[in-house]
Amino acid sequence: MKFNDLLADAFGRIQERVHEVLDGLDPDQLAERPGGSGNSIAWLIWHLTRVQDDHIADVAGVEQRWTSGGWAELFGLPLDTRETGFGHTSDQVSAVTVESGSLLAEYFDAVHRQSLEFIGSLTEDELDRIVDTRWDPHVTLGVRLVSVIDDCLEHAGQAAYVKGMVQRREARG
């Protein structure tokens, strides 16, 4: 297996989980915050998508889909377009609401396509390219890609857990 195929498979698993989580949920279910202050499904999926968009666009040297694709306007969130969710307050988490899971899925898919384009264009030697000097040791492209996969899968798993909580509560009436 080529490394590009391995990375594409990992990013594909994120896409599968995102679509599974969003399937069948209405806006209220997407916005529900466990315990009243936990992260909602809408925020978790928006955040993981924003992180992937931000980080992949940065290492690819392209504009984020959030702005270039008009997604910021479509979502109409009361947040700066540079926001990815890192360090969000409870009020900011509550502000991330959507009309439907389809909007989140469509934005995710646009980011996913851009990620796959980038991954498909890479050579193995490029994985050693330093992409972030703020850390010690400096972060290579390979490490950044694994970090994005890890973060996105973690948040997708959290969203799946919240979905299960919401559905069990509703089933009990």
C-alpha positions in Angstrom: 0.0 0.0 0.0 1.3 3.5 -0.9 1.4 6.0 1.9 -1.0 8.3 0.0 -3.6 5.4 0.0 -3.1 4.8 3.7 -3.7 8.5 4.5 -6.7 8.6 2.2 -8.1 5.6 4.0 -7.7 7.3 7.4 -9.3 10.5 6.2 -12.1 8.4 4.7 -12.8 6.8 8.0 -13.4 10.3 9.4 -15.9 11.0 6.6 -17.7 7.8 7.2 -18.1 8.5 11.0 -19.2 12.1 10.3 -21.9 10.9 8.0 -23.0 8.2 10.4 -23.3 10.7 13.2 -25.3 13.3 11.3 -27.7 10.8 9.7 -31.3 11.3 10.9 -30.7 14.1 13.4 -32.8 17.3 13.5 -31.5 20.7 14.5 -32.5 20.4 18.1 -30.7 17.0 18.4 -27.6 18.5 16.8 -27.7 21.5 19.2 -28.3 19.5 22.4 -25.5 19.9 24.9 -25.1 16.9 27.3 -25.6 18.0 30.9 -26.4 21.5 29.6 -22.8 22.4 29.1 -21.1 19.6 27.1 -20.2 20.0 23.4 -23.1 19.5 21.0 -22.9 17.3 18.0 -23.1 20.4 15.8 -20.2 22.0 17.5 -18.1 18.8 17.5 -18.6 18.2 13.8 -18.1 21.8 12.9 -15.0 22.0 15.0 -13.4 18.9 13.6 -14.2 20.1 10.1 -12.8 23.5 10.8 -9.6 22.0 12.2 -9.1 19.8 9.2 -9.9 22.7 6.9 -7.5 25.1 8.7 -4.6 22.6 9.1 -4.7 21.1 5.6 -5.2 24.4 3.8 -2.1 25.7 5.8 0.2 22.9 4.8 -1.1 22.8 1.2 -0.7 26.6 0.8 -4.3 27.1 -0.2 -7.3 29.1 1.1 -9.6 27.3 3.6 -12.8 26.0 2.1 -14.6 27.8 5.0 -13.9 31.1 3.3 -13.2 30.2 -0.4 -16.2 28.0 -0.7 -18.6 30.5 1.0 -19.3 28.2 3.9 -18.8 30.9 6.5 -21.7 32.9 4.9 -23.9 29.8 4.5 -23.5 28.9 8.2 -23.9 32.5 9.3 -22.4 31.9 12.7 -21.6 34.9 15.0 -17.9 34.0 15.0 -14.9 35.4 13.3 -14.1 33.5 10.1 -10.7 32.5 11.5 -12.4 30.6 14.4 -11.9 26.8 14.5 -13.3 26.1 18.0 -10.0 26.0 19.9 -10.5 27.6 23.3 -14.2 28.2 22.7 -16.3 29.4 25.7 -19.6 27.8 26.5 -21.4 30.7 24.8 -19.4 30.2 21.6 -20.2 26.5 21.7 -23.9 27.3 22.0 -23.6 29.7 19.0 -22.7 26.9 16.7 -26.1 25.8 15.5 -27.2 24.6 12.0 -30.4 24.3 10.1 -29.6 20.6 9.2 -27.0 18.0 9.4 -26.8 18.2 5.6 -25.1 21.6 5.8 -22.4 20.2 8.1 -22.0 17.1 5.9 -21.7 19.2 2.8 -19.1 21.5 4.3 -17.2 18.4 5.6 -17.3 16.8 2.2 -15.8 19.9 0.6 -13.0 19.9 3.1 -12.5 16.2 2.6 -12.2 16.6 -1.1 -9.6 19.3 -0.7 -7.7 17.1 1.8 -7.7 14.1 -0.6 -6.5 16.3 -3.4 -3.6 17.4 -1.3 -2.7 13.9 0.0 -2.9 12.5 -3.5 -0.3 15.0 -4.7 2.3 14.3 -2.0 5.6 12.5 -2.4 7.0 10.5 0.4 9.9 12.9 0.9 7.5 15.8 1.6 6.3 14.1 4.8 9.6 15.2 6.4 9.0 18.9 5.5 8.8 21.1 8.6 5.4 22.8 8.8 5.4 24.3 12.3 8.4 25.6 14.2 6.5 26.7 17.3 7.0 23.2 18.8 10.2 21.4 20.0 10.8 19.3 18.1 9.4 21.1 15.0 6.4 19.5 13.4 6.8 17.7 10.1 4.0 17.4 7.5 3.7 13.7 8.4 3.2 14.4 12.1 0.7 17.2 11.3 -1.4 14.9 9.1 -1.5 12.2 11.8 -2.4 14.9 14.3 -5.3 16.0 12.2 -6.5 12.4 11.7 -6.3 11.8 15.5 -8.1 15.0 16.5 -10.9 14.5 13.9 -11.5 10.8 14.9 -11.5 11.7 18.5 -14.2 14.4 18.0 -16.2 12.2 15.7 -16.2 9.5 18.4 -17.4 12.1 20.9 -20.2 13.2 18.5 -21.2 9.5 18.1 -21.3 9.1 21.9 -23.5 12.2 22.2 -25.8 11.0 19.5 -26.2 7.7 21.4 -27.0 9.7 24.6 -29.6 11.9 22.8 -31.3 8.9 21.1 -31.4 6.8 24.3 -33.0 9.7 26.2 -35.6 10.2 23.5 -36.4 6.5 23.4 -37.1 6.6 27.1 -39.5 9.4 26.6 
